[in-house]
Amino acid sequence: MPFIGSSPAEVALTTGDLGDGIVTAAKIGSDVALGLKSMQVFTSSGTWTKPSGITKVKVTATAGGGGGGGSSNSSNRCGSGGGAGGTVVEIIDVSSVSSVSVTIGAAGAAGAATGNGGNGGNTTFGSYNTANAGSGGTAGGGSTASGGGGSGSDAALILDGGDGNRGGNGASGAGSGGSSFWGGGGGNSMNAIGMAGQAYGSGGGAGHTDDGTGEAGGAGKAGVCIVEEYF
């Protein structure tokens, strides 16, 4: 049984502790952490460096969300929301490596008035796995296609990002951004620019108009990579 402290603590267990066949961390004391030592969170690109004694990591990586599309300056047509980035989860044996390059997917740019939103960027943990970016929402045009959510590759668990909502005409036509694994995308307000994505990897909201003026969309949200480190 691995220990987090500088040296193993003596642990005394009674038959009552073992009666239900389950030994929890609460029962055997805070010195035992069931193998988890530490965690590193990347919100910008960099290098993961392995701490001493670590043999495995659990990587949760989310790509950047797409930007929301702008509304049209004619025909009262609203934009569509950007798609959210995909998320990948994988346990990796790092016994033979000392560091890994981490790339964090950028947020998709907000679409200008009458313009499409930009695509997000992919998030990678070296060559081990890739979370794919969300696509930008399209500009106003009446029931315009939404930005598609991203997926992923080379991982045990792949969670697709949510698609942005379609745009339409009039007072309730602007699309909100797609939701990522971490939460919701940007919304919108009457005759206003779209709101930026809120949670890591979420899509930006679209520009809204019903008075013939063009409004920009909101930017997506950049991705994230969380590395949990185990003995």
LINPEGI-V408929 format. One record per pair of residues at least 24 apart in sequence whose C-alpha atoms are under 10 Angstrom apart, sorted by the first residue. I is the first residue (numbers start at 1). GAP is how many residues later the second one is. D is the distance in Angstrom with one decimal. If there is no record, write none. Layout:
# LINPEGI-V408929
i: [I	I]
gap: [GAP	GAP]
d: [D	D]
This chain:
# LINPEGI-V408929
i: [1	1	1	1	1	2	2	2	2	2	2	2	2	2	3	3	3	3	3	3	3	3	3	4	4	4	4	4	4	4	4	4	4	5	5	5	5	5	6	7	8	33	34	34	35	35	35	36	36	36	36	37	37	37	37	38	38	38	38	38	39	39	39	39	39	40	40	40	40	40	41	41	41	41	41	42	42	42	42	42	42	42	42	43	43	43	43	43	43	43	43	43	43	43	44	44	44	44	44	44	44	44	44	44	45	45	45	45	45	45	45	45	45	45	45	45	46	46	46	46	46	47	47	47	47	47	47	47	48	48	48	48	48	48	48	48	49	49	49	49	49	50	50	50	50	50	50	50	51	51	51	51	51	52	52	53	53	53	53	54	54	54	54	54	54	54	55	55	55	55	55	55	55	55	55	56	56	56	56	56	56	56	56	56	56	57	57	57	57	57	57	57	57	57	57	57	57	58	58	58	58	58	58	58	58	58	58	59	59	59	59	59	59	59	59	59	59	59	59	59	59	60	60	60	60	60	60	60	60	60	60	60	60	60	60	60	60	61	61	61	61	61	61	61	61	61	61	61	61	61	61	61	61	61	61	61	61	61	61	61	61	61	61	61	62	62	62	62	62	62	62	62	62	62	62	62	62	62	62	62	62	62	62	62	62	62	62	62	62	62	62	62	62	62	62	63	63	63	63	63	63	63	63	63	63	63	63	63	63	63	63	63	63	63	63	63	63	63	63	63	63	63	63	63	63	63	64	64	64	64	64	64	64	64	64	64	64	64	64	64	64	64	64	64	64	64	64	64	64	64	64	64	64	64	65	65	65	65	65	65	65	65	65	65	65	65	65	65	65	65	65	65	65	65	65	65	65	65	65	65	65	65	65	65	65	65	65	65	65	65	65	65	65	65	65	65	66	66	66	66	66	66	66	66	66	66	66	66	66	66	66	66	66	66	66	66	66	66	66	66	66	66	66	66	66	66	66	66	66	66	66	66	66	67	67	67	67	67	67	67	67	67	67	67	67	67	67	67	67	67	67	67	67	67	67	67	67	67	67	67	67	67	67	67	67	67	67	67	67	68	68	68	68	68	68	68	68	68	68	68	68	68	68	68	68	68	68	68	68	68	68	68	68	68	68	68	68	68	68	68	68	68	68	68	68	68	68	68	68	68	68	68	69	69	69	69	69	69	69	69	69	69	69	69	69	69	69	69	69	69	69	69	69	69	69	69	69	69	69	69	69	69	69	69	69	69	69	69	70	70	70	70	70	70	70	70	70	70	70	70	70	70	70	70	70	70	70	70	70	70	70	70	70	70	70	70	71	71	71	71	71	71	71	71	71	71	71	71	71	71	71	71	71	71	71	71	71	71	71	71	71	71	71	71	71	71	71	72	72	72	72	72	72	72	72	72	72	72	72	72	72	72	72	72	72	73	73	73	73	73	73	73	73	73	73	74	74	74	74	74	74	74	74	74	75	75	75	75	75	75	75	75	75	75	76	76	76	76	76	76	76	76	76	76	76	76	76	76	76	76	77	77	77	77	77	77	77	77	77	77	77	77	77	77	77	77	77	77	77	77	77	77	78	78	78	78	78	78	78	78	78	78	78	78	78	78	78	78	78	78	78	78	78	78	78	78	78	78	78	78	78	79	79	79	79	79	79	79	79	79	79	79	79	79	79	79	79	79	79	79	79	79	79	79	79	79	79	79	79	79	79	79	79	79	79	79	80	80	80	80	80	80	80	80	80	80	80	80	80	80	80	80	80	80	80	80	80	80	80	80	80	80	80	80	80	80	80	80	80	81	81	81	81	81	81	81	81	81	81	81	81	81	81	81	81	81	81	81	81	81	81	81	81	81	81	81	81	81	81	81	81	81	81	81	81	81	81	81	82	82	82	82	82	82	82	82	82	82	82	82	82	82	82	82	82	82	82	82	82	82	82	82	82	82	82	82	82	82	82	82	82	82	82	82	82	82	82	82	82	82	83	83	83	83	83	83	83	83	83	83	83	83	83	83	83	83	83	83	83	83	83	83	83	83	83	83	83	83	83	83	83	83	84	84	84	84	84	84	84	84	84	84	84	84	84	84	84	84	84	84	84	84	84	84	84	84	84	84	84	84	84	84	84	84	84	84	84	84	84	85	85	85	85	85	85	85	85	85	85	85	85	85	85	85	85	85	85	85	85	85	85	85	85	85	85	85	85	85	85	85	85	86	86	86	86	86	86	86	86	86	86	86	86	86	86	86	86	86	86	86	86	86	86	86	87	87	87	87	87	87	87	87	87	87	87	87	87	87	87	87	87	87	87	87	87	87	88	88	88	88	88	88	88	88	88	88	88	88	88	88	88	88	88	88	89	89	89	89	89	89	89	89	89	89	89	89	89	89	90	90	90	90	90	90	90	90	91	91	91	91	91	91	91	92	92	92	92	93	94	94	95	99	100	100	100	100	100	101	101	101	102	102	102	102	103	103	103	103	104	104	104	104	104	105	105	105	105	105	105	105	105	105	105	106	106	106	106	106	106	106	107	107	107	107	107	107	107	107	107	107	107	107	107	107	107	108	108	108	108	108	108	108	108	108	108	108	108	108	108	108	108	109	109	109	109	109	109	109	109	110	110	110	110	110	110	110	110	110	110	110	110	110	110	110	110	111	111	111	111	111	111	111	111	111	111	111	111	111	111	111	112	112	112	112	112	112	112	112	112	113	113	113	113	113	113	113	113	113	113	113	114	114	114	114	114	114	114	114	114	114	115	115	115	115	115	115	115	116	116	116	116	116	117	117	117	117	117	117	117	117	117	117	118	118	118	118	119	119	119	119	119	120	120	120	120	120	120	120	120	120	121	121	121	121	122	122	122	122	122	122	123	123	123	123	123	123	124	124	124	124	125	125	125	127	128	128	128	129	129	129	129	130	130	130	131	131	131	131	131	131	131	131	132	132	132	133	133	133	133	133	133	133	134	134	134	134	134	134	134	134	134	134	134	134	135	135	135	135	135	136	136	136	136	136	136	136	136	136	137	137	137	137	137	137	137	137	137	137	137	137	137	137	137	138	138	138	138	138	138	139	139	139	139	139	139	139	140	140	140	140	140	140	140	140	140	140	140	140	140	141	141	141	142	142	142	142	142	142	142	143	143	143	143	143	143	144	144	144	144	145	146	146	146	146	146	147	147	147	147	147	148	148	149	149	149	149	149	149	149	150	150	161	161	161	162	162	163	163	164	164	164	164	164	165	165	165	166	167	167	167	168	168	169	169	169	170	170	170	170	170	171	171	171	171	172	172	172	173	173	173	173	173	174	174	174	174	174	174	174	175	175	175	175	175	175	176	176	176	176	176	176	176	177	177	177	177	177	177	177	177	177	177	178	178	178	178	178	179	179	180	180	182	185	185	185	185	186	186	186	186	186	187	187	188	188	191	192	192	193	193	194	194	195	195	196	196	197	197	198	199	200	200]
gap: [31	32	33	34	230	29	30	31	32	33	34	35	228	229	27	28	29	30	31	32	33	34	228	26	27	28	29	30	31	32	33	34	227	25	26	27	28	32	25	24	24	197	196	197	194	195	196	192	193	194	195	191	192	193	194	189	190	191	192	193	187	188	189	190	191	185	186	187	188	189	183	184	185	186	187	60	61	62	181	182	183	184	185	59	60	61	62	63	157	179	180	181	182	183	58	59	60	61	62	79	178	179	180	181	56	57	58	59	60	61	78	79	80	178	179	180	54	55	56	57	58	52	53	54	55	56	78	79	50	51	52	53	54	77	78	179	48	49	50	51	52	44	45	47	48	49	50	179	47	48	178	179	180	46	179	42	176	177	178	39	40	41	44	175	176	177	37	38	39	40	41	42	174	175	176	35	36	37	38	39	171	172	173	174	175	33	34	35	36	37	38	169	170	171	172	173	174	31	32	33	34	35	168	169	170	171	172	29	30	31	32	33	66	69	70	96	166	167	168	169	170	27	28	29	30	31	65	69	71	95	97	98	164	165	166	167	168	24	25	26	27	28	29	41	42	43	44	61	62	63	64	68	69	70	71	91	97	120	140	162	163	164	165	166	24	25	26	27	42	43	59	60	61	62	68	69	70	71	88	89	90	97	98	99	118	119	120	138	139	140	160	161	162	163	164	24	25	40	41	42	43	44	57	58	59	60	61	67	68	69	70	71	86	87	88	89	98	117	137	138	139	158	159	160	161	162	40	41	42	43	44	55	56	57	58	59	67	68	69	70	71	86	97	116	133	136	137	138	139	156	157	158	159	160	40	41	42	43	44	53	54	55	56	57	67	68	69	70	71	82	83	84	85	96	97	98	99	112	113	114	115	120	131	132	133	134	135	136	137	138	139	154	155	156	157	158	40	41	42	43	44	45	51	52	53	54	55	67	68	69	70	71	81	82	83	84	97	98	111	112	119	130	131	135	136	137	138	139	152	153	154	155	156	40	41	42	43	44	45	49	50	51	52	53	67	68	69	70	71	80	97	110	111	118	119	127	128	129	130	135	136	137	138	139	150	151	152	153	154	40	41	42	43	44	47	48	49	50	51	67	68	69	70	71	78	79	96	97	106	107	108	109	110	117	118	119	120	125	126	127	128	129	135	136	137	138	139	148	149	150	151	152	40	41	42	43	44	45	46	47	48	49	67	68	69	70	71	75	77	78	97	98	105	106	107	108	124	125	135	136	137	138	139	146	147	148	149	150	40	41	42	43	44	45	46	47	67	68	69	70	71	97	104	122	123	124	135	136	137	138	139	144	145	146	147	148	40	41	42	43	44	45	67	68	69	70	71	96	97	98	102	103	120	121	122	123	135	136	137	138	139	141	142	143	144	145	146	40	41	42	43	67	68	69	70	97	135	136	137	138	140	141	142	143	144	40	41	67	136	137	138	139	140	141	142	40	66	67	135	136	137	138	139	140	65	66	67	94	95	134	135	136	137	138	64	65	66	92	93	94	95	97	115	132	133	134	135	136	137	138	37	62	63	64	65	66	67	90	91	92	93	94	96	97	130	131	132	133	134	135	136	137	35	36	60	61	62	63	64	65	66	88	89	90	91	92	93	94	95	96	97	113	128	129	130	131	132	136	137	138	139	32	34	35	36	37	38	58	59	60	61	62	63	64	65	66	67	86	87	88	89	90	94	95	96	97	115	126	127	128	129	130	135	136	137	138	31	36	37	56	57	58	59	60	61	62	63	64	65	66	67	83	84	85	86	87	88	93	94	95	96	97	114	124	125	126	127	128	137	30	35	36	54	55	56	57	58	63	64	65	66	67	82	83	84	85	86	93	94	95	96	97	104	105	106	107	113	114	116	122	123	124	125	126	136	137	138	139	26	27	28	29	34	35	36	37	38	52	53	54	55	56	64	65	66	67	80	81	82	83	84	93	94	95	96	97	103	104	114	115	120	121	122	123	124	135	136	137	138	139	25	34	36	37	50	51	52	53	54	63	64	65	66	67	78	79	80	81	82	93	94	95	96	97	102	114	118	119	120	121	122	137	24	35	36	48	49	50	51	52	63	64	65	66	67	76	77	78	79	80	93	94	95	96	97	99	100	101	113	115	116	117	118	119	120	136	137	138	139	34	35	36	37	38	46	47	48	49	50	63	64	65	66	67	74	75	76	77	78	93	94	95	96	115	116	117	118	135	136	137	138	36	37	44	45	46	47	48	63	64	65	66	67	72	73	74	75	76	93	94	95	115	116	137	36	43	44	45	46	63	64	65	66	68	70	71	72	73	74	93	94	95	114	136	137	138	35	36	41	42	43	44	63	64	65	66	67	68	69	70	71	72	93	137	40	41	42	63	64	65	66	67	68	69	70	136	137	138	38	39	64	65	66	67	68	137	37	64	65	66	136	137	138	36	37	63	137	137	135	136	136	27	24	25	26	27	28	24	25	26	24	25	122	123	27	120	121	122	27	118	119	120	121	26	27	28	29	96	116	117	118	119	120	27	95	114	115	116	117	118	26	27	29	89	90	93	94	95	96	97	112	113	114	115	116	25	26	27	28	29	88	89	93	94	95	96	110	111	112	113	114	27	87	95	108	109	110	111	112	26	27	83	84	85	86	93	94	95	96	97	106	107	108	109	110	25	26	27	28	82	83	93	94	95	96	104	105	106	107	108	27	81	94	95	102	103	104	105	106	26	27	80	93	94	95	100	101	102	103	104	24	25	26	27	93	99	100	101	102	103	24	25	92	99	100	101	102	24	31	90	100	101	30	86	87	88	89	99	100	101	102	103	29	86	101	102	28	29	84	100	101	30	81	82	83	99	100	101	102	103	29	80	101	102	28	29	30	79	100	101	29	78	99	100	101	102	28	29	100	101	100	101	102	27	25	26	27	24	25	26	27	24	25	28	24	27	28	29	30	92	93	94	28	29	91	27	28	68	69	70	89	90	26	27	28	29	30	44	46	67	68	69	86	87	28	29	43	68	85	27	28	41	67	68	70	81	83	84	26	27	28	29	30	38	39	40	41	66	67	68	69	80	81	26	28	29	37	68	79	28	67	68	75	76	77	78	26	27	28	29	33	34	35	66	67	68	69	74	75	26	27	28	24	25	26	27	28	31	32	24	25	26	30	31	32	24	25	30	31	30	29	30	31	32	60	28	30	31	56	57	30	55	28	29	30	31	52	53	54	30	51	40	41	42	40	41	39	40	38	39	40	41	42	38	40	41	40	39	40	41	40	41	39	40	41	38	39	40	41	42	37	38	39	40	36	37	38	33	34	35	36	37	31	32	33	34	35	36	43	29	30	31	32	33	42	27	28	29	30	31	41	42	25	26	27	28	29	40	41	42	43	44	24	25	26	27	42	24	25	41	43	42	33	34	35	36	31	32	33	34	35	30	31	29	30	24	24	25	24	25	24	25	24	25	24	25	24	25	24	24	24	25]
d: [7.8	9.1	7.3	7.7	9.9	9.3	6.9	7.5	6.6	5.6	8.8	9.4	9.4	6.9	9.4	6.1	5.1	6.4	7.6	7.1	9.0	8.5	8.7	8.9	6.0	6.3	6.3	8.7	7.7	7.9	6.2	9.3	9.0	9.2	6.0	8.1	9.3	9.5	9.4	9.1	8.4	9.8	8.8	9.0	8.4	5.2	5.3	7.3	6.0	4.5	6.6	7.9	5.8	5.5	6.7	8.6	6.2	5.3	7.3	9.5	7.2	5.6	4.4	5.7	8.9	8.4	6.0	5.2	6.6	8.0	7.4	6.0	4.6	6.3	8.6	7.8	8.8	7.5	8.9	5.8	5.1	6.3	8.2	9.8	9.2	6.6	9.0	9.7	8.9	7.7	6.8	4.9	6.7	8.8	8.3	7.2	5.4	8.2	8.6	9.9	8.6	8.3	7.5	8.7	7.9	5.5	4.5	5.0	8.3	9.5	8.9	9.3	9.9	10.0	9.1	9.2	8.8	6.2	5.3	6.6	8.3	6.6	5.7	4.5	5.5	8.5	9.3	9.2	8.5	5.4	5.1	6.2	6.6	8.7	9.4	8.3	9.1	6.1	4.4	6.7	8.9	8.1	9.3	7.8	5.3	5.8	8.3	8.3	8.3	9.4	8.2	9.7	9.8	9.4	9.0	8.8	9.5	8.3	5.9	9.3	7.5	7.2	9.7	6.3	5.5	4.6	8.6	6.0	5.3	4.6	8.3	9.2	7.9	6.3	5.4	6.9	5.6	4.5	5.3	6.9	9.9	8.6	6.3	5.3	6.7	8.2	5.6	5.3	6.7	7.0	9.8	9.7	6.3	5.4	4.6	5.9	8.8	7.1	5.7	4.3	6.3	9.1	8.0	5.8	5.0	6.7	8.1	7.8	5.6	5.4	6.3	7.5	7.8	9.6	9.0	9.4	7.0	5.8	4.7	6.5	8.9	7.0	5.8	4.5	6.8	9.0	9.2	9.8	9.3	9.7	9.4	9.9	8.1	5.7	5.2	6.6	8.4	9.7	8.3	5.5	5.4	6.6	8.9	9.7	9.7	8.5	9.6	9.5	6.4	7.1	7.6	8.5	7.7	6.2	9.6	9.4	9.9	9.9	9.7	7.5	5.8	4.2	6.3	8.5	5.7	4.3	6.6	9.1	8.1	7.8	9.8	8.0	6.1	8.6	8.6	5.6	7.8	8.2	9.4	9.4	9.0	9.2	9.8	8.9	8.1	7.8	8.8	7.3	6.0	9.4	8.6	5.0	5.3	6.3	8.9	6.6	9.0	9.5	6.9	5.0	7.7	8.6	7.2	6.1	4.9	4.7	8.2	8.3	5.1	5.5	4.9	7.3	10.0	7.6	8.8	8.8	8.9	9.1	8.2	5.5	8.8	9.0	7.0	4.5	6.9	8.6	7.6	4.6	5.2	4.9	6.8	8.1	4.5	5.1	6.4	7.3	8.7	7.9	5.2	6.4	9.2	8.8	9.8	9.3	9.8	7.3	4.4	7.0	8.1	7.0	5.9	4.3	4.3	8.0	8.3	7.8	5.6	5.8	9.2	9.1	7.1	4.9	7.6	9.3	9.4	6.1	4.7	7.0	7.9	9.3	9.6	8.0	8.2	8.4	9.6	10.0	9.8	8.5	8.0	8.9	8.0	8.5	9.9	7.4	10.0	9.4	7.9	4.5	4.7	4.5	7.2	8.2	4.6	5.3	6.3	7.3	9.1	6.5	4.2	7.1	8.2	9.7	6.6	5.8	4.6	4.7	8.4	7.2	4.8	4.6	4.2	6.9	6.9	8.4	8.3	9.3	9.6	8.7	8.1	8.6	9.8	9.9	8.7	8.2	7.4	5.0	6.3	9.4	9.3	7.1	4.9	7.6	9.0	7.3	4.5	5.0	4.6	6.3	10.0	8.0	4.3	5.2	6.5	7.3	8.5	7.5	4.8	6.2	9.1	8.2	9.5	7.9	10.0	9.9	9.3	9.2	9.6	7.8	8.0	9.1	5.9	4.6	7.2	8.0	6.9	5.9	4.4	4.4	8.2	8.3	7.9	5.6	5.8	9.0	9.3	7.2	4.8	7.7	9.5	9.2	6.0	4.8	7.2	8.2	8.8	7.8	8.2	9.7	9.5	8.0	7.8	6.7	9.6	9.8	8.3	9.5	9.9	9.4	6.7	8.3	8.1	8.9	6.8	4.5	4.8	4.3	7.2	8.0	4.5	5.1	6.2	7.1	9.4	6.8	4.6	7.2	7.8	7.6	6.1	4.5	4.5	8.3	6.9	4.6	4.7	4.5	7.0	9.6	8.7	8.6	9.9	8.7	9.1	8.6	9.9	9.8	9.7	8.2	8.3	7.5	4.9	6.3	9.5	9.1	6.9	4.9	7.6	9.2	7.8	5.0	5.3	4.4	5.0	5.3	6.3	7.2	8.3	7.3	4.8	6.2	9.8	9.7	9.1	10.0	7.7	7.8	9.1	5.8	4.6	7.5	9.3	7.1	5.6	4.2	4.5	8.3	8.8	8.3	5.5	5.3	7.6	9.1	8.9	5.7	4.4	7.9	9.6	8.6	9.5	9.7	9.6	7.8	9.2	9.3	8.5	9.3	7.2	4.8	5.6	6.2	9.3	9.2	8.0	5.2	5.2	6.4	7.4	9.8	6.5	4.7	8.2	6.8	4.7	6.7	9.2	9.8	8.5	8.6	7.5	9.4	7.4	7.1	5.0	7.4	9.2	7.4	6.7	8.5	7.9	9.2	8.4	5.0	4.4	4.0	7.7	9.2	9.1	9.2	9.1	9.0	8.4	4.9	6.9	7.6	9.2	8.3	8.7	7.9	8.8	9.3	8.1	8.6	6.3	9.3	8.3	8.7	8.6	8.7	5.9	5.8	8.7	9.1	9.9	8.6	5.7	4.5	6.1	5.1	7.6	8.6	9.4	8.7	4.9	5.5	5.4	8.5	9.2	7.6	5.9	4.6	6.5	9.4	7.3	8.2	9.4	7.7	6.5	7.0	9.3	8.1	9.5	8.8	9.7	9.0	9.4	7.2	4.4	6.8	6.8	8.4	8.4	8.9	5.3	5.4	5.9	7.4	9.0	8.7	5.6	4.8	7.6	9.4	7.2	6.1	5.0	5.8	7.8	8.6	8.5	9.8	9.6	8.9	8.9	8.1	8.7	8.2	9.2	7.1	6.0	4.6	4.0	7.2	8.1	8.5	7.0	8.9	8.4	9.2	7.4	4.8	7.1	9.1	7.7	5.4	6.3	9.2	8.9	8.5	4.9	5.5	6.7	8.8	9.8	8.8	8.6	7.3	9.9	8.7	8.7	8.5	4.9	5.4	6.6	7.0	9.2	9.4	8.2	6.3	6.7	5.0	7.0	10.0	6.7	5.9	4.7	4.2	7.9	8.6	6.1	4.5	7.0	7.9	9.6	9.2	7.3	5.2	7.8	9.3	8.5	9.9	9.8	8.3	9.4	7.4	4.8	7.6	9.3	9.7	9.0	5.8	6.1	9.1	7.9	4.3	5.2	6.5	7.4	7.6	4.6	4.7	4.3	6.8	8.5	8.0	8.4	9.4	8.5	9.8	9.7	6.6	5.9	4.7	4.8	8.6	7.9	8.5	9.8	9.3	8.1	9.7	9.0	9.5	9.3	6.8	8.3	8.0	9.0	6.9	6.0	4.6	4.3	8.0	6.6	4.4	7.1	8.0	9.2	7.1	4.8	7.8	9.3	8.4	7.5	4.9	6.1	9.5	8.3	8.7	9.8	8.7	8.0	4.4	5.2	6.6	7.5	9.0	8.6	8.3	6.9	10.0	9.4	9.9	8.5	8.7	8.2	4.5	5.2	6.3	7.0	7.2	4.4	4.6	4.3	7.1	6.8	6.0	4.5	4.6	8.3	9.3	6.1	4.7	7.6	8.6	8.5	9.9	8.9	7.0	4.9	7.7	9.5	8.3	9.8	9.7	8.4	9.4	7.1	4.6	7.5	9.1	8.2	7.4	4.8	6.3	9.3	8.2	4.6	5.3	6.4	7.3	7.2	4.9	5.6	5.2	8.7	9.6	8.8	7.5	8.8	9.5	8.9	5.6	4.3	4.7	8.5	7.9	8.4	9.8	9.5	9.6	7.3	8.2	7.9	9.0	7.2	6.1	4.4	4.3	8.1	8.9	5.8	4.6	7.0	8.9	9.2	7.3	4.9	7.7	9.2	8.6	8.5	6.2	8.5	8.5	4.9	6.4	7.7	9.3	8.9	8.7	7.4	8.8	9.1	9.1	5.4	5.4	6.3	7.1	6.6	4.4	4.3	5.9	9.6	7.4	5.8	4.6	4.4	8.1	9.8	6.9	7.6	7.6	9.3	9.2	8.8	8.5	5.4	7.6	9.2	8.1	6.8	6.5	9.4	9.5	8.3	5.9	5.0	6.4	7.1	7.8	6.6	9.3	8.6	9.1	9.3	9.4	9.4	9.5	7.4	7.1	5.7	8.9	8.1	6.1	7.4	8.3	5.9	7.7	5.7	4.6	6.2	8.6	9.7	9.5	8.7	9.8	9.2	9.6	9.9	9.4	6.0	6.4	5.1	6.6	8.3	9.9	9.6	10.0	8.7	7.9	8.4	5.2	5.5	6.6	9.0	9.9	10.0	8.4	8.0	9.8	9.6	9.2	9.8	8.1	9.9	9.6	9.9	9.8	9.7	9.9	9.9	9.2	9.9	6.8	5.5	8.7	9.3	6.3	5.0	8.6	5.9	9.5	9.8	7.8	9.5	9.3	9.0	8.4	9.5	7.4	5.7	6.0	7.0	8.5	8.5	7.1	9.8	8.3	9.2	5.9	5.1	7.6	9.5	8.7	8.8	8.5	7.5	4.7	6.5	9.5	8.9	9.1	9.9	9.6	8.7	9.2	7.4	8.7	8.4	9.0	6.6	4.8	4.7	4.1	7.2	8.7	8.0	7.7	6.6	9.7	9.9	9.6	9.5	9.7	7.9	8.0	9.1	5.8	4.9	7.2	7.7	7.9	9.6	8.7	8.8	7.6	4.9	6.6	9.3	8.2	9.0	9.4	8.3	9.3	8.0	9.8	7.2	8.7	8.5	9.3	6.9	5.1	4.7	4.1	7.1	8.0	7.8	8.0	7.3	9.6	9.1	9.3	9.8	8.0	8.2	9.0	5.6	4.9	7.0	7.6	8.4	9.2	9.9	8.6	8.5	7.2	4.4	6.4	9.0	7.6	8.6	8.6	9.7	7.3	9.6	8.6	4.9	4.7	4.3	7.2	8.8	5.3	6.3	8.8	8.9	9.7	6.4	7.5	7.4	9.3	5.0	8.0	9.8	9.6	9.5	7.7	8.5	8.5	9.5	9.5	9.2	8.3	8.3	9.7	8.3	9.6	8.5	9.0	6.9	8.1	7.6	8.7	9.5	9.8	8.1	8.4	8.5	9.6	9.5	9.8	8.5	9.1	8.3	9.5	8.7	9.4	7.1	8.2	7.4	8.6	9.9	9.4	7.9	8.0	8.9	9.8	9.0	10.0	9.6	8.0	9.3	9.8	9.3	6.7	7.4	7.5	9.7	9.9	9.7	8.1	7.8	9.8	9.3	9.0	9.1	6.7	8.0	6.0	4.8	5.9	9.6	6.8	7.9	9.7	9.1	8.2	9.0	9.1	9.7	9.1	9.9	9.7	8.8	8.9	10.0	9.8	8.4	8.0	9.8	9.9	9.5	8.6	9.4	7.0	8.4	8.0	9.0	8.6	9.4	7.9	8.1	7.2	8.7	10.0	8.5	8.8	9.9	8.4	9.5	9.9	8.6	9.4	7.9	8.3	9.8	9.9	9.1	8.3	9.2	6.9	8.5	8.2	8.9	8.6	9.5	8.3	9.8	8.6	8.2	8.5	7.3	8.6	9.9	9.9	8.7	8.3	9.9	8.5	9.5	8.3	8.2	8.4	10.0	9.9	9.0	8.6	9.6	6.6	7.3	8.4	9.3	8.4	9.9	8.7	8.1	8.6	9.1	8.9	9.6	7.7	7.1	8.0	8.8	6.3	4.3	5.5	9.2	8.2	9.7	5.1	4.3	7.4	8.2	9.5	9.6	6.7	9.8	9.9	9.4	9.8	7.7	9.3	8.8	9.1	9.6	9.8	8.2	8.0	8.2	9.6	8.2	9.5	9.8	7.0	8.6	8.4	9.9	9.1	8.5	9.3	9.6	8.1	7.8	9.1	8.2	8.4	9.6	8.2	9.2	6.7	8.2	8.0	9.0	9.8	8.6	8.8	9.1	7.6	9.1	8.7	9.3	9.9	9.1	8.3	7.4	8.4	6.8	4.8	8.4	9.7	8.0	7.2	5.7	9.2	8.2	9.0	8.8	9.3	9.4	7.0	8.1	8.6	7.8	5.6	6.2	5.0	7.8	9.8	9.4	9.2	6.1	5.4	8.0	8.3	9.6	7.8	6.9	4.3	6.1	9.3	9.8	9.5	6.7	4.1	4.6	4.5	7.3	9.9	8.7	9.4	7.8	10.0	5.8	4.9	7.5	8.3	9.3	6.7	9.6	9.7	9.6	9.9	9.8	9.8	7.7	8.1	9.5	7.0	8.3	7.7	9.0	9.8	8.6	8.7	8.6	7.1	7.8	8.7	5.3	6.6	4.3	8.0	7.3	8.9	5.7	7.0	4.8	8.6	9.7	8.9	6.3	9.8]
